[in-house]
């Protein structure tokens, strides 16, 4: 039983965790340019590296979700009015 599937609620939770980690990585990378303390910058860089590794591990687990969402070929037109 190597290929166990995740339940729907587990898949959604995992999706939320992946989105959160991705957002944290982006924020840490952006904030590194605003930080003047070398120790804090080094800590943020280490956090980004560890988060990327964790995200790669989560993506392997995400392959076991029981559903797929179609990826649109083009973006919807934004409503400006």
C-alpha positions as CSV (number, residue, x, y, z in Angstrom):
1,X,0.0,0.0,0.0
2,X,2.6,2.5,-1.1
3,X,0.2,4.9,-2.8
4,X,-2.2,5.9,-0.1
5,X,-4.5,8.8,-1.0
6,X,-5.2,11.7,1.2
7,X,-8.7,12.5,2.3
8,X,-10.3,15.6,0.8
9,X,-10.0,17.6,4.0
10,X,-6.3,16.6,4.4
11,X,-5.7,17.7,0.8
12,X,-7.2,21.1,1.5
13,X,-5.2,21.5,4.7
14,X,-2.0,20.5,2.9
15,X,-2.8,23.0,0.1
16,X,-3.2,25.8,2.7
17,X,0.1,24.9,4.3
18,X,1.9,25.0,1.0
19,X,0.3,28.4,0.1
20,X,1.3,29.7,3.5
21,X,4.9,28.5,3.3
22,X,5.2,29.9,-0.2
23,X,4.0,33.3,1.0
24,X,6.4,33.2,4.0
25,X,9.3,32.5,1.6
26,X,8.4,35.4,-0.6
27,X,8.0,37.7,2.4
28,X,11.3,36.7,3.9
29,X,13.1,37.1,0.6
30,X,11.6,40.6,0.1
31,X,12.4,41.7,3.7
32,X,16.0,40.7,3.4
33,X,16.6,43.7,1.3
34,X,15.2,46.0,4.0
35,X,17.1,44.5,6.9
36,X,20.4,46.2,8.0
37,X,21.4,43.8,10.7
38,X,23.7,41.0,9.4
39,X,22.7,38.5,12.0
40,X,19.0,39.0,11.2
41,X,19.6,38.8,7.5
42,X,21.5,35.5,7.9
43,X,18.7,34.2,10.0
44,X,16.2,35.1,7.4
45,X,18.3,33.5,4.7
46,X,18.5,30.3,6.7
47,X,14.7,30.4,7.1
48,X,14.2,30.7,3.4
49,X,16.5,27.8,2.7
50,X,14.8,25.6,5.3
51,X,11.4,26.6,4.1
52,X,12.3,25.8,0.5
53,X,13.4,22.3,1.6
54,X,10.2,21.8,3.6
55,X,8.1,23.0,0.6
56,X,9.8,20.5,-1.6
57,X,8.9,17.7,0.9
58,X,5.3,18.9,1.1
59,X,5.0,18.9,-2.7
60,X,5.9,15.2,-2.7
61,X,3.1,14.5,-0.3
62,X,0.8,16.7,-2.3
63,X,1.1,14.3,-5.2
64,X,-1.2,11.9,-3.2
65,X,-4.2,14.2,-3.3
66,X,-7.3,12.5,-4.7
67,X,-8.3,15.4,-7.1
68,X,-6.8,17.7,-9.7
69,X,-7.8,21.2,-10.5
70,X,-7.6,22.2,-14.1
71,X,-5.1,24.9,-14.9
72,X,-6.7,27.6,-17.1
73,X,-4.9,28.4,-20.4
74,X,-5.5,32.1,-20.1
75,X,-6.4,34.6,-17.3
76,X,-9.9,36.0,-16.9
77,X,-10.5,39.5,-17.9
78,X,-10.6,41.7,-14.7
79,X,-13.7,43.8,-14.0
80,X,-12.6,47.4,-13.6
81,X,-16.0,49.1,-13.5
